Amino acid sequence: MTFRITGLSPEPFRHLFGLPDAELAKRRARRVVVEGSGYPERIEMRDAAPGDVLLLVNHEHQPADTPYRASHAVYVREGATGSYAATDEIPEVLRCRLLSLRAFDRADMMIDADVINGTDAQPAIERLFADGRTAYIHAHYAKHGCYAARIDRSPEAA
């Protein structure tokens, strides 16, 4: 079983890059300069480093017109240009956290879920994709409940 993990595209956030704080506030966003650790960035799929400038935004990660439609706060690096994408690799930002994996079918209905240590992500992903109904998986950081990444069957597995 092969799978592909992708970070968010920077495109939906570009209009926020460089805006003054007052303009960000009007758009329900905040600029955060990282101090310390614990800021998982969603475009490049890495923990932000001290001094990085992030935007905390509300992102609709499940836009489907179902009862599972959802949005939550996420951090994106201001100025990010490229999205993380890797096949059969679990990025460190996921491996080092408690995760909630949520499997969805083609009708965007949740059909299974699990809470795991990130170090156990690969076998859990493979188990969820072993169910042929699973079209994709959303990973969430379990403690705060925020969306982390999308996981799809890789094109090679289709």
Secondary structure as UniProt FT lines:
FT   STRAND          3..6
FT   HELIX           11..16
FT   TURN            17..18
FT   HELIX           21..26
FT   TURN            27..28
FT   STRAND          30..33
FT   STRAND          40..41
FT   TURN            42..45
FT   STRAND          46..47
FT   TURN            50..51
FT   STRAND          53..62
FT   TURN            67..68
FT   STRAND          70..77
FT   TURN            78..79
FT   STRAND          85..87
FT   HELIX           92..95
FT   STRAND          98..104
FT   TURN            106..107
FT   STRAND          110..117
FT   HELIX           118..120
FT   HELIX           121..130
FT   TURN            132..133
FT   STRAND          136..141
FT   TURN            142..144
FT   STRAND          147..153
FT   HELIX           155..157
//
